[in-house]
Amino acid sequence: MKGPEDDAGLAGKVAIISGGGAAGDGIGNGRAAAILLARAGSHVLVADRELKLAERTVEMIKAEGGHAAAHAGDMTQEVECKRLVDAAVDRWGRLDFLDNNIGIGSRGSVVNEKPEDFRRVMQVNVETMFLVSKHAIPAMIKTAKGGAIVNISSISALRPRGLTTYTTSKAAVIGLSQAMAVDHGRDNIRVNCICPGPMYTPMVYARGNGMSEAARAQRAKASVLKTEGTGWDVGHTVRFLLSNHARYITGQVIVVDGGVTLQGPERDSQDH
């Protein structure tokens, strides 16, 4: 017999997935979360800088009978972030969930990183989450009397290994998430953060020869489980953290890495 505590509370809710597109039919963290939330009955607004990438995610959702719409925008621009939130509320009358997935990589130390590249990574990886949340939180309070947010960081924030700017940005995502959780707990809004490990996602295998079978095998060896993660592993964690099953979890950093951070780092391996 099921009781109220068994209800995930996702059906009929409205979610924004920022960075929910992916190349081709590849399953990135955002696309996986969008599909899984739609399967649970949520209405999903899939946002990406390139409309066709978001539209493919929506096609995959609708093929399963789910409810979703695509949205294009540059989330480094505040006006675009407001337009995104307004689009969700205008279409479905409320906003309950936000999954912030936007991010780019970098390489280099503070000595050889160009200042303009540092600023760009911080803008894309941190400021976008700040700006979308800035407009999403008031909408959640007004239309749903609360909500839940998940921000995607990386184990690079916990285990630096030569990606200094990327590590700095992803550490900032953790700090932002925890500060938001403290600020808006009184508004019935939970905020948590996921640190993925070596996931085989479109962003990773787009690097080309860096993702040979040998390279993938080496990444898998870094896990104590001796396997490689996928976007689905992150997507399932997002769905859990947004659900009622995580109603008493906020301000937490959830590591989804197969145990990679339990072992010593290999400087040349690729985490995310």
HELIX and SHEET records of a PDB file:
HELIX    1   1 PRO A    4  ASP A    6  5                                   3    
HELIX    2   2 ASN A   29  ARG A   39  1                                  11    
HELIX    3   3 LEU A   51  ALA A   63  1                                  13    
HELIX    4   4 GLU A   78  TRP A   92  1                                  15    
HELIX    5   5 PRO A  115  MET A  122  1                                   8    
HELIX    6   6 GLN A  123  GLU A  127  3                                   5    
HELIX    7   7 THR A  128  ALA A  144  1                                  17    
HELIX    8   8 ILE A  155  ALA A  157  5                                   3    
HELIX    9   9 THR A  164  HIS A  184  1                                  21    
HELIX   10  10 GLY A  185  ASP A  187  5                                   3    
HELIX   11  11 PRO A  202  TYR A  205  1                                   4    
HELIX   12  12 GLY A  208  MET A  211  5                                   4    
HELIX   13  13 GLU A  213  LYS A  221  1                                   9    
HELIX   14  14 GLY A  231  LEU A  242  1                                  12    
HELIX   15  15 ASN A  244  ALA A  246  5                                   3    
HELIX   16  16 VAL A  260  LEU A  262  5                                   3    
SHEET    1   A 7 HIS A  67  ALA A  72  0                                        
SHEET    2   A 7 HIS A  43  ASP A  48  1                                        
SHEET    3   A 7 VAL A  14  SER A  18  1                                        
SHEET    4   A 7 PHE A  97  ASN A 100  1                                        
SHEET    5   A 7 GLY A 147  ILE A 152  1                                        
SHEET    6   A 7 ILE A 189  PRO A 196  1                                        
SHEET    7   A 7 VAL A 253  VAL A 256  1                                        
SHEET    1   B 2 MET A 199  TYR A 200  0                                        
SHEET    2   B 2 GLY A 229  THR A 230  1                                        
END                                                                             
